[in-house]
């Protein structure tokens, strides 16, 4: 699971570290907060293991079960 977060960080950096808008971030966090896989104590995902307060900010990241997607086009 840590490997997945490392992969997400590398993709984020490789694409110029794009951050989503405040509205996009709030939408993502709301979806995660209501998800059956979220671990509320750590706000980490039970599917990928990522800390969602960080991952949800990355414009290159997506939900591992496709509840939200990337906000930028892949290079």
PyMOL Python script that loads the backbone (N, CA, C, O; Angstrom):
from pymol import cmd

cmd.read_pdbstr("""\
ATOM      1  N   UNK A   1       0.817  -1.199   0.000  1.00  0.00           N
ATOM      2  CA  UNK A   1       0.000   0.000   0.000  1.00  0.00           C
ATOM      3  C   UNK A   1       0.864   1.267   0.000  1.00  0.00           C
ATOM      4  O   UNK A   1       0.503   2.264  -0.625  1.00  0.00           O
ATOM      5  N   UNK A   2       1.987   1.229   0.690  1.00  0.00           N
ATOM      6  CA  UNK A   2       2.891   2.383   0.684  1.00  0.00           C
ATOM      7  C   UNK A   2       3.450   2.571  -0.723  1.00  0.00           C
ATOM      8  O   UNK A   2       3.676   3.701  -1.157  1.00  0.00           O
ATOM      9  N   UNK A   3       3.668   1.491  -1.422  1.00  0.00           N
ATOM     10  CA  UNK A   3       4.174   1.570  -2.789  1.00  0.00           C
ATOM     11  C   UNK A   3       3.216   2.365  -3.669  1.00  0.00           C
ATOM     12  O   UNK A   3       3.662   3.138  -4.517  1.00  0.00           O
ATOM     13  N   UNK A   4       1.904   2.191  -3.486  1.00  0.00           N
ATOM     14  CA  UNK A   4       0.917   2.918  -4.280  1.00  0.00           C
ATOM     15  C   UNK A   4       1.040   4.419  -4.055  1.00  0.00           C
ATOM     16  O   UNK A   4       0.971   5.194  -5.009  1.00  0.00           O
ATOM     17  N   UNK A   5       1.219   4.838  -2.806  1.00  0.00           N
ATOM     18  CA  UNK A   5       1.351   6.263  -2.522  1.00  0.00           C
ATOM     19  C   UNK A   5       2.637   6.812  -3.143  1.00  0.00           C
ATOM     20  O   UNK A   5       2.649   7.929  -3.660  1.00  0.00           O
ATOM     21  N   UNK A   6       3.722   6.027  -3.092  1.00  0.00           N
ATOM     22  CA  UNK A   6       4.971   6.431  -3.727  1.00  0.00           C
ATOM     23  C   UNK A   6       4.802   6.613  -5.229  1.00  0.00           C
ATOM     24  O   UNK A   6       5.352   7.547  -5.812  1.00  0.00           O
ATOM     25  N   UNK A   7       4.043   5.722  -5.852  1.00  0.00           N
ATOM     26  CA  UNK A   7       3.750   5.817  -7.282  1.00  0.00           C
ATOM     27  C   UNK A   7       2.950   7.080  -7.578  1.00  0.00           C
ATOM     28  O   UNK A   7       3.220   7.779  -8.555  1.00  0.00           O
ATOM     29  N   UNK A   8       1.962   7.370  -6.726  1.00  0.00           N
ATOM     30  CA  UNK A   8       1.148   8.580  -6.906  1.00  0.00           C
ATOM     31  C   UNK A   8       1.985   9.850  -6.764  1.00  0.00           C
ATOM     32  O   UNK A   8       1.808  10.801  -7.525  1.00  0.00           O
ATOM     33  N   UNK A   9       2.891   9.866  -5.795  1.00  0.00           N
ATOM     34  CA  UNK A   9       3.748  11.038  -5.593  1.00  0.00           C
ATOM     35  C   UNK A   9       4.668  11.233  -6.802  1.00  0.00           C
ATOM     36  O   UNK A   9       4.840  12.354  -7.279  1.00  0.00           O
ATOM     37  N   UNK A  10       5.249  10.155  -7.286  1.00  0.00           N
ATOM     38  CA  UNK A  10       6.147  10.242  -8.446  1.00  0.00           C
ATOM     39  C   UNK A  10       5.405  10.790  -9.665  1.00  0.00           C
ATOM     40  O   UNK A  10       5.934  11.643 -10.377  1.00  0.00           O
ATOM     41  N   UNK A  11       4.204  10.317  -9.907  1.00  0.00           N
ATOM     42  CA  UNK A  11       3.396  10.795 -11.040  1.00  0.00           C
ATOM     43  C   UNK A  11       3.068  12.276 -10.868  1.00  0.00           C
ATOM     44  O   UNK A  11       3.123  13.044 -11.829  1.00  0.00           O
ATOM     45  N   UNK A  12       2.730  12.671  -9.660  1.00  0.00           N
ATOM     46  CA  UNK A  12       2.417  14.062  -9.327  1.00  0.00           C
ATOM     47  C   UNK A  12       3.609  14.969  -9.644  1.00  0.00           C
ATOM     48  O   UNK A  12       3.449  16.000 -10.297  1.00  0.00           O
ATOM     49  N   UNK A  13       4.790  14.592  -9.188  1.00  0.00           N
ATOM     50  CA  UNK A  13       6.000  15.382  -9.402  1.00  0.00           C
ATOM     51  C   UNK A  13       6.369  15.404 -10.891  1.00  0.00           C
ATOM     52  O   UNK A  13       6.708  16.457 -11.431  1.00  0.00           O
ATOM     53  N   UNK A  14       6.302  14.253 -11.545  1.00  0.00           N
ATOM     54  CA  UNK A  14       6.644  14.137 -12.969  1.00  0.00           C
ATOM     55  C   UNK A  14       5.779  15.051 -13.834  1.00  0.00           C
ATOM     56  O   UNK A  14       6.227  15.518 -14.881  1.00  0.00           O
ATOM     57  N   UNK A  15       4.547  15.309 -13.406  1.00  0.00           N
ATOM     58  CA  UNK A  15       3.617  16.145 -14.166  1.00  0.00           C
ATOM     59  C   UNK A  15       3.604  17.604 -13.712  1.00  0.00           C
ATOM     60  O   UNK A  15       2.690  18.351 -14.061  1.00  0.00           O
ATOM     61  N   UNK A  16       4.607  18.014 -12.937  1.00  0.00           N
ATOM     62  CA  UNK A  16       4.721  19.409 -12.540  1.00  0.00           C
ATOM     63  C   UNK A  16       3.979  19.760 -11.267  1.00  0.00           C
ATOM     64  O   UNK A  16       3.737  20.938 -11.008  1.00  0.00           O
ATOM     65  N   UNK A  17       3.614  18.776 -10.470  1.00  0.00           N
ATOM     66  CA  UNK A  17       2.954  18.956  -9.175  1.00  0.00           C
ATOM     67  C   UNK A  17       1.649  19.761  -9.253  1.00  0.00           C
ATOM     68  O   UNK A  17       1.488  20.740  -8.525  1.00  0.00           O
ATOM     69  N   UNK A  18       0.719  19.360 -10.126  1.00  0.00           N
ATOM     70  CA  UNK A  18      -0.551  20.100 -10.232  1.00  0.00           C
ATOM     71  C   UNK A  18      -1.468  19.837  -9.030  1.00  0.00           C
ATOM     72  O   UNK A  18      -1.719  18.694  -8.649  1.00  0.00           O
ATOM     73  N   UNK A  19      -1.948  20.917  -8.461  1.00  0.00           N
ATOM     74  CA  UNK A  19      -2.866  20.853  -7.324  1.00  0.00           C
ATOM     75  C   UNK A  19      -4.277  21.138  -7.837  1.00  0.00           C
ATOM     76  O   UNK A  19      -4.472  22.012  -8.682  1.00  0.00           O
ATOM     77  N   UNK A  20      -5.255  20.397  -7.323  1.00  0.00           N
ATOM     78  CA  UNK A  20      -6.644  20.642  -7.713  1.00  0.00           C
ATOM     79  C   UNK A  20      -7.145  21.939  -7.077  1.00  0.00           C
ATOM     80  O   UNK A  20      -6.525  22.466  -6.153  1.00  0.00           O
ATOM     81  N   UNK A  21      -8.259  22.443  -7.574  1.00  0.00           N
ATOM     82  CA  UNK A  21      -8.850  23.649  -6.988  1.00  0.00           C
ATOM     83  C   UNK A  21      -9.425  23.322  -5.619  1.00  0.00           C
ATOM     84  O   UNK A  21      -9.591  22.155  -5.264  1.00  0.00           O
ATOM     85  N   UNK A  22      -9.724  24.349  -4.866  1.00  0.00           N
ATOM     86  CA  UNK A  22     -10.314  24.162  -3.538  1.00  0.00           C
ATOM     87  C   UNK A  22     -11.639  23.406  -3.649  1.00  0.00           C
ATOM     88  O   UNK A  22     -11.925  22.526  -2.837  1.00  0.00           O
ATOM     89  N   UNK A  23     -12.447  23.752  -4.654  1.00  0.00           N
ATOM     90  CA  UNK A  23     -13.727  23.084  -4.861  1.00  0.00           C
ATOM     91  C   UNK A  23     -13.563  21.622  -5.214  1.00  0.00           C
ATOM     92  O   UNK A  23     -14.293  20.772  -4.704  1.00  0.00           O
ATOM     93  N   UNK A  24     -12.602  21.319  -6.088  1.00  0.00           N
ATOM     94  CA  UNK A  24     -12.342  19.924  -6.459  1.00  0.00           C
ATOM     95  C   UNK A  24     -11.872  19.131  -5.241  1.00  0.00           C
ATOM     96  O   UNK A  24     -12.286  17.992  -5.026  1.00  0.00           O
ATOM     97  N   UNK A  25     -10.999  19.758  -4.448  1.00  0.00           N
ATOM     98  CA  UNK A  25     -10.497  19.104  -3.237  1.00  0.00           C
ATOM     99  C   UNK A  25     -11.642  18.801  -2.268  1.00  0.00           C
ATOM    100  O   UNK A  25     -11.740  17.693  -1.742  1.00  0.00           O
ATOM    101  N   UNK A  26     -12.496  19.782  -2.037  1.00  0.00           N
ATOM    102  CA  UNK A  26     -13.615  19.578  -1.118  1.00  0.00           C
ATOM    103  C   UNK A  26     -14.556  18.487  -1.617  1.00  0.00           C
ATOM    104  O   UNK A  26     -15.077  17.707  -0.819  1.00  0.00           O
ATOM    105  N   UNK A  27     -14.778  18.424  -2.926  1.00  0.00           N
ATOM    106  CA  UNK A  27     -15.609  17.363  -3.498  1.00  0.00           C
ATOM    107  C   UNK A  27     -14.977  16.000  -3.257  1.00  0.00           C
ATOM    108  O   UNK A  27     -15.651  15.066  -2.824  1.00  0.00           O
ATOM    109  N   UNK A  28     -13.691  15.888  -3.536  1.00  0.00           N
ATOM    110  CA  UNK A  28     -12.988  14.618  -3.331  1.00  0.00           C
ATOM    111  C   UNK A  28     -13.044  14.180  -1.868  1.00  0.00           C
ATOM    112  O   UNK A  28     -13.355  13.028  -1.565  1.00  0.00           O
ATOM    113  N   UNK A  29     -12.740  15.115  -0.968  1.00  0.00           N
ATOM    114  CA  UNK A  29     -12.738  14.781   0.462  1.00  0.00           C
ATOM    115  C   UNK A  29     -14.133  14.365   0.924  1.00  0.00           C
ATOM    116  O   UNK A  29     -14.272  13.451   1.737  1.00  0.00           O
ATOM    117  N   UNK A  30     -15.160  15.029   0.413  1.00  0.00           N
ATOM    118  CA  UNK A  30     -16.527  14.649   0.746  1.00  0.00           C
ATOM    119  C   UNK A  30     -16.863  13.239   0.288  1.00  0.00           C
ATOM    120  O   UNK A  30     -17.521  12.486   1.006  1.00  0.00           O
ATOM    121  N   UNK A  31     -16.410  12.887  -0.907  1.00  0.00           N
ATOM    122  CA  UNK A  31     -16.636  11.537  -1.421  1.00  0.00           C
ATOM    123  C   UNK A  31     -15.893  10.524  -0.552  1.00  0.00           C
ATOM    124  O   UNK A  31     -16.447   9.488  -0.185  1.00  0.00           O
ATOM    125  N   UNK A  32     -14.649  10.825  -0.228  1.00  0.00           N
ATOM    126  CA  UNK A  32     -13.869   9.917   0.626  1.00  0.00           C
ATOM    127  C   UNK A  32     -14.503   9.773   2.011  1.00  0.00           C
ATOM    128  O   UNK A  32     -14.586   8.669   2.551  1.00  0.00           O
ATOM    129  N   UNK A  33     -14.941  10.877   2.571  1.00  0.00           N
ATOM    130  CA  UNK A  33     -15.527  10.856   3.910  1.00  0.00           C
ATOM    131  C   UNK A  33     -16.757   9.960   3.979  1.00  0.00           C
ATOM    132  O   UNK A  33     -17.019   9.342   5.011  1.00  0.00           O
ATOM    133  N   UNK A  34     -17.509   9.886   2.887  1.00  0.00           N
ATOM    134  CA  UNK A  34     -18.722   9.063   2.851  1.00  0.00           C
ATOM    135  C   UNK A  34     -18.449   7.623   2.387  1.00  0.00           C
ATOM    136  O   UNK A  34     -19.350   6.784   2.411  1.00  0.00           O
ATOM    137  N   UNK A  35     -17.225   7.342   1.973  1.00  0.00           N
ATOM    138  CA  UNK A  35     -16.892   6.026   1.404  1.00  0.00           C
ATOM    139  C   UNK A  35     -16.781   4.962   2.495  1.00  0.00           C
ATOM    140  O   UNK A  35     -16.301   5.212   3.601  1.00  0.00           O
ATOM    141  N   UNK A  36     -17.238   3.782   2.140  1.00  0.00           N
ATOM    142  CA  UNK A  36     -17.184   2.641   3.064  1.00  0.00           C
ATOM    143  C   UNK A  36     -15.756   2.154   3.317  1.00  0.00           C
ATOM    144  O   UNK A  36     -15.532   1.393   4.259  1.00  0.00           O
ATOM    145  N   UNK A  37     -14.799   2.567   2.508  1.00  0.00           N
ATOM    146  CA  UNK A  37     -13.418   2.101   2.647  1.00  0.00           C
ATOM    147  C   UNK A  37     -12.516   3.062   3.421  1.00  0.00           C
ATOM    148  O   UNK A  37     -11.361   2.734   3.694  1.00  0.00           O
ATOM    149  N   UNK A  38     -13.026   4.246   3.780  1.00  0.00           N
ATOM    150  CA  UNK A  38     -12.180   5.220   4.471  1.00  0.00           C
ATOM    151  C   UNK A  38     -11.962   4.795   5.926  1.00  0.00           C
ATOM    152  O   UNK A  38     -12.882   4.338   6.604  1.00  0.00           O
ATOM    153  N   UNK A  39     -10.744   4.957   6.376  1.00  0.00           N
ATOM    154  CA  UNK A  39     -10.406   4.714   7.788  1.00  0.00           C
ATOM    155  C   UNK A  39     -10.425   6.078   8.459  1.00  0.00           C
ATOM    156  O   UNK A  39      -9.462   6.839   8.359  1.00  0.00           O
ATOM    157  N   UNK A  40     -11.508   6.385   9.136  1.00  0.00           N
ATOM    158  CA  UNK A  40     -11.731   7.738   9.648  1.00  0.00           C
ATOM    159  C   UNK A  40     -10.668   8.202  10.646  1.00  0.00           C
ATOM    160  O   UNK A  40     -10.345   9.389  10.691  1.00  0.00           O
ATOM    161  N   UNK A  41     -10.131   7.297  11.430  1.00  0.00           N
ATOM    162  CA  UNK A  41      -9.137   7.700  12.437  1.00  0.00           C
ATOM    163  C   UNK A  41      -7.897   8.308  11.784  1.00  0.00           C
ATOM    164  O   UNK A  41      -7.353   9.291  12.286  1.00  0.00           O
ATOM    165  N   UNK A  42      -7.451   7.734  10.677  1.00  0.00           N
ATOM    166  CA  UNK A  42      -6.249   8.219   9.987  1.00  0.00           C
ATOM    167  C   UNK A  42      -6.565   8.905   8.670  1.00  0.00           C
ATOM    168  O   UNK A  42      -5.665   9.445   8.026  1.00  0.00           O
ATOM    169  N   UNK A  43      -7.817   8.895   8.260  1.00  0.00           N
ATOM    170  CA  UNK A  43      -8.303   9.373   6.970  1.00  0.00           C
ATOM    171  C   UNK A  43      -7.472   8.800   5.830  1.00  0.00           C
ATOM    172  O   UNK A  43      -7.063   9.500   4.903  1.00  0.00           O
ATOM    173  N   UNK A  44      -7.240   7.482   5.942  1.00  0.00           N
ATOM    174  CA  UNK A  44      -6.544   6.766   4.876  1.00  0.00           C
ATOM    175  C   UNK A  44      -7.523   5.825   4.186  1.00  0.00           C
ATOM    176  O   UNK A  44      -8.544   5.435   4.751  1.00  0.00           O
ATOM    177  N   UNK A  45      -7.188   5.475   2.963  1.00  0.00           N
ATOM    178  CA  UNK A  45      -8.052   4.632   2.148  1.00  0.00           C
ATOM    179  C   UNK A  45      -7.780   3.160   2.436  1.00  0.00           C
ATOM    180  O   UNK A  45      -6.626   2.732   2.451  1.00  0.00           O
ATOM    181  N   UNK A  46      -8.817   2.402   2.659  1.00  0.00           N
ATOM    182  CA  UNK A  46      -8.689   0.977   2.887  1.00  0.00           C
ATOM    183  C   UNK A  46      -8.367   0.194   1.628  1.00  0.00           C
ATOM    184  O   UNK A  46      -8.001  -0.979   1.710  1.00  0.00           O
ATOM    185  N   UNK A  47      -8.494   0.816   0.468  1.00  0.00           N
ATOM    186  CA  UNK A  47      -8.194   0.147  -0.798  1.00  0.00           C
ATOM    187  C   UNK A  47      -6.745   0.361  -1.229  1.00  0.00           C
ATOM    188  O   UNK A  47      -6.072  -0.594  -1.617  1.00  0.00           O
ATOM    189  N   UNK A  48      -6.256   1.595  -1.167  1.00  0.00           N
ATOM    190  CA  UNK A  48      -4.889   1.871  -1.633  1.00  0.00           C
ATOM    191  C   UNK A  48      -3.929   2.184  -0.485  1.00  0.00           C
ATOM    192  O   UNK A  48      -2.712   2.136  -0.667  1.00  0.00           O
ATOM    193  N   UNK A  49      -4.464   2.503   0.689  1.00  0.00           N
ATOM    194  CA  UNK A  49      -3.626   2.800   1.845  1.00  0.00           C
ATOM    195  C   UNK A  49      -3.142   4.234   1.937  1.00  0.00           C
ATOM    196  O   UNK A  49      -2.453   4.592   2.892  1.00  0.00           O
ATOM    197  N   UNK A  50      -3.489   5.058   0.965  1.00  0.00           N
ATOM    198  CA  UNK A  50      -3.010   6.442   0.924  1.00  0.00           C
ATOM    199  C   UNK A  50      -3.719   7.329   1.938  1.00  0.00           C
ATOM    200  O   UNK A  50      -4.881   7.109   2.280  1.00  0.00           O
ATOM    201  N   UNK A  51      -2.986   8.345   2.413  1.00  0.00           N
ATOM    202  CA  UNK A  51      -3.582   9.388   3.234  1.00  0.00           C
ATOM    203  C   UNK A  51      -4.349  10.286   2.286  1.00  0.00           C
ATOM    204  O   UNK A  51      -3.756  10.919   1.413  1.00  0.00           O
ATOM    205  N   UNK A  52      -5.646  10.350   2.445  1.00  0.00           N
ATOM    206  CA  UNK A  52      -6.482  11.047   1.475  1.00  0.00           C
ATOM    207  C   UNK A  52      -6.446  12.563   1.622  1.00  0.00           C
ATOM    208  O   UNK A  52      -6.791  13.268   0.673  1.00  0.00           O
ATOM    209  N   UNK A  53      -6.042  13.091   2.777  1.00  0.00           N
ATOM    210  CA  UNK A  53      -5.908  14.542   2.889  1.00  0.00           C
ATOM    211  C   UNK A  53      -4.792  15.040   1.979  1.00  0.00           C
ATOM    212  O   UNK A  53      -4.815  16.190   1.540  1.00  0.00           O
ATOM    213  N   UNK A  54      -3.816  14.183   1.693  1.00  0.00           N
ATOM    214  CA  UNK A  54      -2.743  14.543   0.753  1.00  0.00           C
ATOM    215  C   UNK A  54      -3.101  14.145  -0.668  1.00  0.00           C
ATOM    216  O   UNK A  54      -3.050  14.974  -1.576  1.00  0.00           O
ATOM    217  N   UNK A  55      -3.461  12.888  -0.868  1.00  0.00           N
ATOM    218  CA  UNK A  55      -3.714  12.381  -2.214  1.00  0.00           C
ATOM    219  C   UNK A  55      -4.818  13.159  -2.925  1.00  0.00           C
ATOM    220  O   UNK A  55      -4.745  13.360  -4.138  1.00  0.00           O
ATOM    221  N   UNK A  56      -5.828  13.594  -2.198  1.00  0.00           N
ATOM    222  CA  UNK A  56      -6.949  14.317  -2.805  1.00  0.00           C
ATOM    223  C   UNK A  56      -6.535  15.675  -3.374  1.00  0.00           C
ATOM    224  O   UNK A  56      -7.267  16.256  -4.176  1.00  0.00           O
ATOM    225  N   UNK A  57      -5.377  16.183  -2.971  1.00  0.00           N
ATOM    226  CA  UNK A  57      -4.874  17.459  -3.491  1.00  0.00           C
ATOM    227  C   UNK A  57      -4.164  17.308  -4.828  1.00  0.00           C
ATOM    228  O   UNK A  57      -4.040  18.278  -5.576  1.00  0.00           O
ATOM    229  N   UNK A  58      -3.701  16.111  -5.135  1.00  0.00           N
ATOM    230  CA  UNK A  58      -2.906  15.870  -6.344  1.00  0.00           C
ATOM    231  C   UNK A  58      -3.794  15.819  -7.574  1.00  0.00           C
ATOM    232  O   UNK A  58      -4.701  14.990  -7.649  1.00  0.00           O
ATOM    233  N   UNK A  59      -3.547  16.686  -8.531  1.00  0.00           N
ATOM    234  CA  UNK A  59      -4.318  16.699  -9.768  1.00  0.00           C
ATOM    235  C   UNK A  59      -4.130  15.449 -10.614  1.00  0.00           C
ATOM    236  O   UNK A  59      -4.925  15.182 -11.515  1.00  0.00           O
ATOM    237  N   UNK A  60      -3.096  14.693 -10.332  1.00  0.00           N
ATOM    238  CA  UNK A  60      -2.803  13.479 -11.099  1.00  0.00           C
ATOM    239  C   UNK A  60      -3.359  12.215 -10.449  1.00  0.00           C
ATOM    240  O   UNK A  60      -3.283  11.135 -11.035  1.00  0.00           O
ATOM    241  N   UNK A  61      -3.910  12.336  -9.260  1.00  0.00           N
ATOM    242  CA  UNK A  61      -4.400  11.163  -8.534  1.00  0.00           C
ATOM    243  C   UNK A  61      -5.851  10.845  -8.858  1.00  0.00           C
ATOM    244  O   UNK A  61      -6.612  11.699  -9.312  1.00  0.00           O
ATOM    245  N   UNK A  62      -6.207   9.596  -8.612  1.00  0.00           N
ATOM    246  CA  UNK A  62      -7.598   9.185  -8.761  1.00  0.00           C
ATOM    247  C   UNK A  62      -7.926   8.174  -7.677  1.00  0.00           C
ATOM    248  O   UNK A  62      -7.042   7.523  -7.119  1.00  0.00           O
ATOM    249  N   UNK A  63      -9.187   8.061  -7.398  1.00  0.00           N
ATOM    250  CA  UNK A  63      -9.678   7.095  -6.431  1.00  0.00           C
ATOM    251  C   UNK A  63      -9.406   5.674  -6.963  1.00  0.00           C
ATOM    252  O   UNK A  63      -9.621   5.415  -8.147  1.00  0.00           O
ATOM    253  N   UNK A  64      -8.941   4.759  -6.110  1.00  0.00           N
ATOM    254  CA  UNK A  64      -8.653   3.409  -6.587  1.00  0.00           C
ATOM    255  C   UNK A  64      -9.901   2.632  -7.022  1.00  0.00           C
ATOM    256  O   UNK A  64      -9.790   1.626  -7.722  1.00  0.00           O
ATOM    257  N   UNK A  65     -11.078   3.093  -6.612  1.00  0.00           N
ATOM    258  CA  UNK A  65     -12.313   2.419  -7.047  1.00  0.00           C
ATOM    259  C   UNK A  65     -13.172   3.363  -7.894  1.00  0.00           C
ATOM    260  O   UNK A  65     -14.388   3.199  -7.995  1.00  0.00           O
ATOM    261  N   UNK A  66     -12.516   4.344  -8.492  1.00  0.00           N
ATOM    262  CA  UNK A  66     -13.110   5.253  -9.482  1.00  0.00           C
ATOM    263  C   UNK A  66     -14.297   6.087  -8.996  1.00  0.00           C
ATOM    264  O   UNK A  66     -15.244   6.318  -9.747  1.00  0.00           O
ATOM    265  N   UNK A  67     -14.245   6.534  -7.746  1.00  0.00           N
ATOM    266  CA  UNK A  67     -15.284   7.449  -7.261  1.00  0.00           C
ATOM    267  C   UNK A  67     -14.972   8.891  -7.647  1.00  0.00           C
ATOM    268  O   UNK A  67     -15.876   9.725  -7.696  1.00  0.00           O
ATOM    269  N   UNK A  68     -13.702   9.194  -7.922  1.00  0.00           N
ATOM    270  CA  UNK A  68     -13.272  10.472  -8.484  1.00  0.00           C
ATOM    271  C   UNK A  68     -12.000  10.225  -9.278  1.00  0.00           C
ATOM    272  O   UNK A  68     -11.266   9.270  -9.024  1.00  0.00           O
ATOM    273  N   UNK A  69     -11.749  11.110 -10.254  1.00  0.00           N
ATOM    274  CA  UNK A  69     -10.635  10.897 -11.164  1.00  0.00           C
ATOM    275  C   UNK A  69      -9.676  12.053 -11.235  1.00  0.00           C
ATOM    276  O   UNK A  69      -9.794  13.023 -10.486  1.00  0.00           O
ATOM    277  N   UNK A  70      -8.720  11.948 -12.145  1.00  0.00           N
ATOM    278  CA  UNK A  70      -7.718  12.995 -12.311  1.00  0.00           C
ATOM    279  C   UNK A  70      -8.347  14.229 -12.920  1.00  0.00           C
ATOM    280  O   UNK A  70      -9.363  14.139 -13.608  1.00  0.00           O
ATOM    281  N   UNK A  71      -7.757  15.361 -12.675  1.00  0.00           N
ATOM    282  CA  UNK A  71      -8.272  16.630 -13.181  1.00  0.00           C
ATOM    283  C   UNK A  71      -7.420  17.164 -14.322  1.00  0.00           C
ATOM    284  O   UNK A  71      -7.734  18.209 -14.893  1.00  0.00           O
ATOM    285  N   UNK A  72      -6.338  16.454 -14.662  1.00  0.00           N
ATOM    286  CA  UNK A  72      -5.487  16.886 -15.761  1.00  0.00           C
ATOM    287  C   UNK A  72      -5.357  15.775 -16.776  1.00  0.00           C
ATOM    288  O   UNK A  72      -5.590  14.606 -16.468  1.00  0.00           O
ATOM    289  N   UNK A  73      -4.987  16.138 -17.975  1.00  0.00           N
ATOM    290  CA  UNK A  73      -4.773  15.132 -19.010  1.00  0.00           C
ATOM    291  C   UNK A  73      -3.401  14.500 -18.825  1.00  0.00           C
ATOM    292  O   UNK A  73      -2.439  15.185 -18.477  1.00  0.00           O
ATOM    293  N   UNK A  74      -3.313  13.218 -19.053  1.00  0.00           N
ATOM    294  CA  UNK A  74      -2.039  12.520 -18.959  1.00  0.00           C
ATOM    295  C   UNK A  74      -1.133  12.966 -20.097  1.00  0.00           C
ATOM    296  O   UNK A  74      -1.593  13.204 -21.214  1.00  0.00           O
ATOM    297  N   UNK A  75       0.146  13.075 -19.806  1.00  0.00           N
ATOM    298  CA  UNK A  75       1.140  13.476 -20.809  1.00  0.00           C
ATOM    299  C   UNK A  75       1.605  12.260 -21.562  1.00  0.00           C
ATOM    300  O   UNK A  75       2.444  12.370 -22.455  1.00  0.00           O
TER     301      UNK A  75
END
""", "prot")
cmd.dss("prot")
cmd.show_as("cartoon", "prot")
cmd.util.cbc("prot")
cmd.orient("prot")
